[in-house]
Amino acid sequence: MPPRATFTRLGRGATLGRPGDAAQQRRVLDATLALLAQSAPVEPVQLAESME
């Protein structure tokens, strides 16, 4: 298990979100970076973001 990880239902090539959807990309990035504030290891985080 990696020390910190986020998982989404986003497709390959869109790991931060839908192309052109800055709000979704920001949510994914913020959630991922927030893990750095926690002591490692932490449980992986499953985000509800998807391409739909």
N, C-alpha and C positions, 0 to 999 in steps of 0.2 A: 504494500500500500504506500503510495507517495505521501510525503509529509503534509502536503496540502493539495487539494484538487477540487475543481468544480466540473460538473457534468451537465450537459444540456441535451435537448432533442434536436439541436441544430445540425444541419447537414455538413458534410465535408466542404471545406472552402468558405464556410460561413460560421466559423467557430465563435465569433463575437456577436453574430446576429445577421438579420437580413440585410442585403446590400442596400445602402441608402437610408436605413432605419437607425439614425443616430441615437435615438432614445433607447432602443433595445440594446444596441451595442454598448452604450454607457452603463446600463443596468448590469449587463454581464461583466463588464470590466470592473465596475465598482464592487460587485459581489466577490469577484476573484481577488482583487487587491485587498479587500477587507480581511481575507484570511491571513494576510501577512502580519496583521496586528495580534494574532493569536499565537500562542506557543505551539510549536509543532511537536508531535503529529496531532492532527485533528481529523475527525471523520470527514470523508468526502462530502461535498455539498451538491445536491441535485437541484438545479434551477428549473423552474417551470417554463422557461423560454422555449419556443419552438418556431418553426418556419411558417406556421399557420397564422 
